[in-house]
């Protein structure tokens, strides 16, 4: 599975799930179990590498504004959800996290921002296909700390200044 196929699968499942991350995860599992186990592992590698790329302070700050706070776990699930939003939103957020204010059509705190189940979809599909746990993906280890300059996530004035569009749309 190449990068284009990865994003097509993410996009079609999001559209078919009408943006519901849990339904999207279920659809991903359904579609991945129709593929060869190696293809499922390729999907997992694509997902995991993007998950690590998004481990950044500037994205954590954006998640904090969107979610009105984001613990370590909440930020992990946010990164899974962000991948589930597709290539345009994901890459746009990496380029400029404040751009999420423009990239997201709707954002419902009750449903959006938590894609925990998306992070398990490939593992679940692989286990259904093979009856075994997915092997190590042979990717570089996860970063120990988020990339970039640490932010004081409790400083609302700093967050409002750093993410003016997000702040205005979601907290203003």
N, C-alpha and C positions, 0 to 999 in steps of 0.2 A: 504494500500500500504506500503510495507516494503522498506528498503533502496535499496535493489537490484532492485526491480521493478522501483523505482524512477530513479536510474541511467540508467536502460535499456531504459526507456522512453526518458530520456535526450539524450542518445547515439543514439538511432534509429532516433529521430527527427533531430539531428544534421547531421547525415549521409545522411538522405533523403533530407535535405535542402542544402546539399553540403557546410556546414559550414556558410551559410548566417543566421545571428542571427534573422533577421526579419522573414524570411521564417520559421526558426525553431520555433519561437514563434507562428506563424500561425498554424503550424503542431501540436504543443503541444495543442493548443486550440481545434483543430479538434479531436485529440485523447482523450483528457480529457472529452469532451462532450459526449463521448460514455460510460463513466463510471458513477458510482453512485456518487452523490454529496459528500458523506463522503470520497470517494476515492480521489476526487478532493481536498478536504480539507487536506487530508493526504499528497498529493503532495505539497500543499502550505506550510504545516508545515516543510516538508523536505527542501524545497527550502529556506524558511525564516530562518531556523536554520543555514543553510550553509552560507547564506548571512550575518548573524550576525557573524559567525565564521571567515569570511574573512575580518572583519572590523579591520584591523591591519596596523600599520605603515609600517612594512616591505613590505606588499603587496602594500600599497599605493606608496611606493618608486618604486617598480617594475612597477606599472601601469604608474607612472610618466615617467620612462625611455621609456617604450613601446609607450606611447601616446605623448611623448614630451610635458609633462605637463598634470595634471589631477586635475581639480577643485573638490569640494565636490560632485557635481552631476556627473561629469565624473567618479569619483571613485565608486559611487553607481552603475552606469551603467556597469562599468568594472567588478564589483563583480558579477552582474547578468550574464554577458558574460562568466566570468570564470567558473561559475557553468555550463553554457551551453556547456562548452568544455568537460564535462564528468569527471568521478571520477578520472581517472589517472592524468589528468592535474590539476584538482582542488586540490586533495590531495598532489600531487607533489609540487604545488605552495605554499601550506600551510607549507609543510615541509621545502622547500628551494625556496623562491621567485625567486632567480637568475636562478634556474633550468628551468624557463619558456623559457629561451634561447634555451634549448634542447628539451623541451616538445612540443613547438609549431612548426608545420611543416612550415606553412606560416603565415604571419601576414600582413594584408593590413589595414593600418590606416583608410582608407575610410570605411571599412566594419567591421573590427574586433575591439574588445575592447569595444564595446557599445552594451550591451544586454538589454537596457531599456525595450523593449517589452517582453522579457522573464520574467521579474519581474511581469508582469501583466497577464500572460497567465492563471494561475489558477483562478484568480479573474474573468477574462472574461469568462472562461468556466463555473464557478459556476453560474455566473449571467445568462448565456444562459440556463443552465439547470434548474434553480429554479426561475428565474425572480426577484431574490433578491440579495442584496449585500452580499458577504461572511461575515460570523460572525467573531468575534475575534477568533484568532487561539489558544488562551490560552498559548502562549509561553512567556518565560521571556522577559522583555522589552529589546529593542535594547540598546547596550552599548552607553553611552553618548559620549565617546571619543574612538578613535581607541586603540586597545590593543598594548602594547609594548612601546618602547622608541620613543618619537617624533623625526622625521627627519627634517632637513632643506632641503626641497624639491627643493629649489632654488640653492643649492650648488652642481654644476655639478661635482666638484672634489670628493665630498663625495659620490655622486651617482655612479660615475665611479668606485670608490674604493669598495663600498658596493655591487654593481651588475656588476662585471667585464664581465661576459659572455653576459648579456643583453646589457650592454653598447657597447661592441665590435660588437655585431651582429646588433643592431638597431640604434646606435648613432655614432659608430666609423667610 
